[in-house]
Amino acid sequence: MKAAVKRLVSMIPVLIGVMLLTFIMLRVVPGDPVSIMLGEHYSQAKIDRLTRAMNLDKPMWEQFVSYMLGAFRGDLGVSYMMNKPVTGLIAEAFPQTFRLALMAAAIAWAVGLIAGITAAVKQNKLPDHLFMGFSLAGVSVPIFMSALFLQYFFSYRLKILPLTSDGSAASLILPAIALGWNSAGSVARMTRSSLIETLQADYIDTARAKGLLRPAVIFGHALKNALLPVVTMMALQISSLMSGAVITESVFSVPGIGRLATQAIQNRDMPLLQGTILFTTILVILGNLAADLLYSVIDPRIGDE
Amino acid sequence: MTEKYKKQETRDELLSEIGDYDGLKEKIIRMYRNNRLAAFSAALIILMILLAVFAPYIAPYKEAHQDLLMRLQPPSRAHLFGTDELGRDVFSRILYGARVSLVIGIFPSMISLLIGIFFGLIAGYFGGWIDYVIMRVADVMLSFPSLLLAMALMYTLGRYANSVLCIFGALSLVGWASVSRVVRSVTLSLKETEYVDAARSIGVGRPKIMLRHILPNCIPSLIVLYTLNVPSCILSESTLSFLGIGVQPPAASWGLMVNQSKQYLFTMPWLALAPCLTIMIVVLAFNFLGDGLRDALDPYLKKG
């Protein structure tokens, strides 16, 4: 418990740092953020109005403090493009991204575990080389490529799954596969190396010496320990899932956070971009925290220090 | 004469005491012998670089050469991968696109390597509040999903520079944090060792200790990190260009080519397939090479 509190406290400087960095990246640019947003064809009056509305006439530190205090209250400003509060837009979009990421994670887990375990058990034999080759290929395929060609085969050729998202679960299958594919590769590689390491431990020899069958040793004894790092890694995958969601949501027009970010950048909607980046980064930080805590829960050897 | 002979003798004695020590070169050579896939990948990468460098001499058509009568042709002998919506030869554009993609893969990784080495050495060597500040900043950088971080940087930098330079800058700033973590941890464990103490005691300056005595020990890990960072930069560039916020037309980039041809995906899938496969092969080659190097040089780096 003490360790958990300590971790929570150590999160705060990182959180403030994230806010500061997003702020610096998007606002503290030489030149006028409003004219960047509006482009070149707007009158001075309109620029002045927006400047005041976004508090941009105040000194920089005051802007940051008011943005930070607002963010803690859940106020991330107003989207310039849609003229709605950013928090509301994110709250609307997040369930879509969450469902997509959850399905992708499930696929990554299922495929990755099976491939990783098979490869470890058949180490240096054909299935090992095959699965590891495939998983490296999985990591190397650009997500937009798998997304486009999944569309081509399953929606256009076979016509069994919808081309774009309409909110139904069936329409999320293709984006989830495209998104989960990359993580599956990482899960498989991690599972393999971790299981191979565990299989060399003394207690595995003991279990075998007792005359236990190989599957019993692998599933009953080895896997429990071997999966610990894999569990934490999965929580760390939130970051790459979020990056990937930007692409899959754009290809399959899923109205989620990633598409919000792409739209924000295309329309030069700074408050929306700032909000989505801040939100996803906080998710990642929480994911890391969860990974740490989970690790000490499932592995009592780590415990409180 | 005798003195020289004596020196040689002590050297041999010392060497035999150390035993068969494999240097960096020997390890890499051994990897090439044992790991055919990695060797093949390295050859492929060199070939790709040569193709990119000599693109103007190899490509059958000019990068922007349009032939509006020959729009959207399927692959043929005249146009190996067909032509795009403006009648430009896809094969030639892939060769020219290799210049952008490889430059963006190879150089920003190098810059982030240098930044990472600099901060990692300083954080590890000086410790204290300097270490705390640098490592918290690295934590912050690592918390951002990399694509979103690059997108934010593109938004800001996009005003000031041409799009290729922009991606160049954005990707240089994304990758340094993990490098500095590795360098810091090596520095931390080495700065207390006897040989560093010895160097310090005979008055070797700090910069020299860091660069000559500590940094060389990071090189194996850094080679691996670098080789694996290149493909992720190539992927980031092509993804940004695919989303329309990276390289801007009329420049040729693989990701941009996929973006422009995705509207013909169902009628002319080869248009998107050619640049996609090129990206995949190049990224795969770098990943296989990085994997091979990791097994050969740095067995302690975890696979993930």
Interface residues (C-beta under 8 A of the other chain):
Chain A: P13 V14 G17 V18 L21 T22 M25 L26 V29 G31 I36 L136 A137 V139 S140 V141 P142 I143 F144 M145 L148 F149 Q151 Y152 Y156 S186 R189 M190 R192 S193 M233 S239 S240 M242 S243 G244 V246 I247 S250 A261 T262 I265 Q266 R268 M270 L273 T276 I277 T280 T281 V284 I285 N288
Chain B: R136 V137 D139 V140 M141 S143 F144 P145 S146 L147 L148 L149 M151 A152 L153 M154 Y155 T156 R159 P231 L235 S238 T239 F242 L243 G244 I245 G255 V258 K262 L265 F266 P269 A272 L273 C276 I279 M280 V283 L284 N287 F288 D291 K302 K303 G304
